[in-house]
Amino acid sequence: MINQTSEYQSCIQSSEKVSWRIDDLLPKDTVLDFSRRFLSDALTGSEAFSFLSTDEKLMLNQIRSNSYAHLFLFLEEYAVALAAQRAGLELHGNPTHMRALLRFTEEELKHQQLFARFTSAFARGFKVAPALLDNQVQVAKAIMTKSNLGVLIFNLHMELMTQQHYLETVRGNQDEVLDPLFCNLLKHHWLEESQHTRLDFLEAQKILAQEPDSLGTAMTEYAELLQALRGTLNAQLELDLQTFEKAVGRTFTDAERKQLAESQERSYVWGFIGMGMKAPLFLSRLRALSPSAEQRVLELAPTYYCN
């Protein structure tokens, strides 16, 4: 077994440097600015429709942005379970490893609370109550039936996806004026997730050192989890369209609704799946685990490259 303790200690130190408080980022009485886009059009695809007015495109962007925040709250339910389970395995074991993983657990819970606060502020200020998925516990339990290695690889994808989102559509975006408060939330979420990606990789290495033949099954589970994620995204998309019709106060024609649904599905799949699969650090981490793991993703990726 390789000695990873210094790496876990480094994760703790880096996490302490970038740590933040929810009340500093998003005070409880925050009033959101609904005159602005929250997310880049690269992630919401809200500008593509000729039959929508400027105000309607803005509302669609905001609905998608709120769902984006909620989906992190939703999906981090399993991440809390994963980190807590991995920490529990270090009970009476390596205290540095356990401390790093418990910090991972606490930060994921904090992220859930941050995004819950945002969606509450959104619901207070938006013109209609947004419809959001509420079965995160059942989904988390289903995800956690997979092997720890399979879930760690899926989680590495999700966390490095947040890095791609921030780097490509916020920090590297010179063309759009986005809400600075929401951009700041994304930045600080990513800063902590960047430490979690290191821990995912370390934990995956730990498993493979003990179970060197487990990677093939884990990669199959990763592919299954992507398909399940696609189903979750489509379920939220249907709720988004219901919220959008209520917000604009009109019913779309069958052709318009079909165009909205198809375009928004491509946007969701690209943002949450395609962008994660193409993330350079995700591919390099998989390559470090095994070149066959990277090759499996490269073969699977075209299914999700909808951009």
Secondary structure, 3 states (H helix, E strand, C coil): CCCCHHHHHHHHHHHHHHCCCHHHHCCCCCCCCCCCECCCHHHHCCCCCCCCCHHHHHHHHHHHHHHHHHHHHHHHHHHHHHHHHHHHCCCCCCHHHHHHHHHHHHHHHHHHHHHHHHHHHHHHHCCCCCCCCCCHHHHHHHHCCCCHHHHHHHHHHHHHHHHHHHHHHHHCCCCCCECHHHHHHHHHHHHHHHHHHHHHHHHHHHHHHHCCCCHHHHHHHHHHHHHHHHHHHHHHHHHHHHHHHHHHCCCCCHHHHHHHHHHHHHHHHHHHHHHHHHCHHHHHHHHHHCHHHHHHHHHHHHHHCCC
